[in-house]
Structure formats: C-alpha cells, structure tokens
Amino acid sequence: MRVVAQSEVFPNPTVSKVIFQIRFPDLFYVDSRMGEFQLKVIEMFPVSALSVRRQILIAEVGPTWNPETFQKDAEPTTKLWQFRSANEKITLEVASCSLSVHSSEHKSYNNPKAGLRFRDCVRHATEAFFALVPVPRLTRVGLRYIDDCPVPSLDDGQFREWYNTTFPLDRFSLGSAREMAFHTTVAMGDYGLRFTESLVRDDPPKLRLDFDAFATGIATGECLDVTDRLHELLTDEWKRSIKGPVYEYMRKEPGHA
C-alpha cells in the first residue's frame, strides 16, 4: 500500500515514546532461533541481553500452616531477549509469544525528510523475525504513541486555546485539580483504539496524550500494511487533540519553546 507521510518534520515534537508490538501463539522453538535472529539485527541493535522473569506465588495461609509440608510446583519462567541500539534509546524485545520495539528517539514514522524513521526499524525487525519464525497469523498488531505536551498555564481558557480537551473544564477547573484524566477504548472500523488524556502535575505541568491503536487476527504478510493504517488512525486522532499554538511550539528548536 502507499504510505502517506506527514509533510512536516518538527524540530521539537511532543512525542516522547513510540511502541510497536505483535503477538502470536506461544511458540516453544523461538528460543532456538534467537542466535540467528541476533546476527540479523546486530547492526541496528548491537547491545543484547537475556532476562528471565519468574511468576511469584502469593498464597493465603492460616495459623496451622507448616512451611515444611507446603508443596508447590516449579516457578514458571518467561525468557525475554532484548536487543538495544548503541545509544540504548531503541529496544527490540522478543518473547515466545510477542515481539515489540520501544523507542524514545524516533520523531517520525515514515517522513522521507527525517533521517530516522520508525517504520524502517519495524520493517527490519519483523522481516528478520518472520524469516526465522514463519508465524502464519498474528493475534494482535499494535502501535502506540505517548506524547508529553506543554501546558502554558493552568488557566482553563488558555488550555482550551491549545487543546481540544476531553476534560470537563466547565465543571472542574484545571487549576484546582490534583489529578485529572480521561480514558476510553473504542472500536474504529476494523481497528480498536485506547486513548488516555491525563494531566501530569510536574514542574512545569504537562498534558500526556496516550494513543494505542490495534488490530486482531492479522495475516503475517499484512503486518506492515496494517501498522501503516494504524499510524494514519493515530495521526488523525493526534491532530484532533491539538490546536495551533501546539504546532508553533513544535516548530521551535528545543530550549527555545
């Protein structure tokens, strides 16, 4: 499919993190493929690590409980292979039922004017993985953007000039709020969207916009095309959330905003 790139590359974008993830049925032989996979991605992800996560058993016991007679099964473990970029701002994670890419460096999905494009990273990781692990069908494909946006003041009127907010400011003032958040999960055609808008009372305060779009039951060959469509959906929702002053903020060089 043709991928529509956003025409402008902002020097000071609001995005702080972008996450791509695919899920698939638990495949026990993923372990045996990780050596070959590491070689395929080592140029982009030269730093590697293996972590083992154990499930913790929490049990209610009475006064007659005897730890010497207590029987438990072996603790289940989950292996997680991690491959990171040289600056460790991009992480590729693989488990027996998922692959994900986390980045705090990418500011563009596929803009040809950008030197670093998240789509290229996703394509490289998934092509290398599917060449070794030919999963026929994906249970879930997801793309998530977390934006930390400036809040010029806690004045309700000025806040509305910057954002098309979901906050009920006619009832609850931003300035008096210790916390304020809105969350929803909705169907949007063939896809789903989880959206959270929350006020972060840092110094200075910021508005966190968390967009998570996903599709289920996807043929592996359609993975990148579906991700492109999820990106378009998220871009449209992001544009609905912000107004002109935010664009002007993003066009300024960092430190001069």
Buried (B, 14 or more C-beta within 10 A) or exposed (E): EEBEBBEEBBEBBBBBBBBBBBBBEEEEEBEEBBEEBBEBBEEBBEEBEEEEEEEEEEEEEEEEEEEEEEEEEEEEEEBBBBBBBEEEBBBBBBBBBBBBBBBBBBBBBBBEEBEBBBBBBBBBBBEBBBEBBEBEEBBBBBBBBBBBBBBBEBEBEBBBEBBEBBBEBEEEEBEEBEEBBEEEEEEEEEBBBBBBBBBBBEEEBBBBBBBBBBBEEBEBEBBBBBBBBBBBBBBEBBEEBBBEBBEEBBEEEEEEE
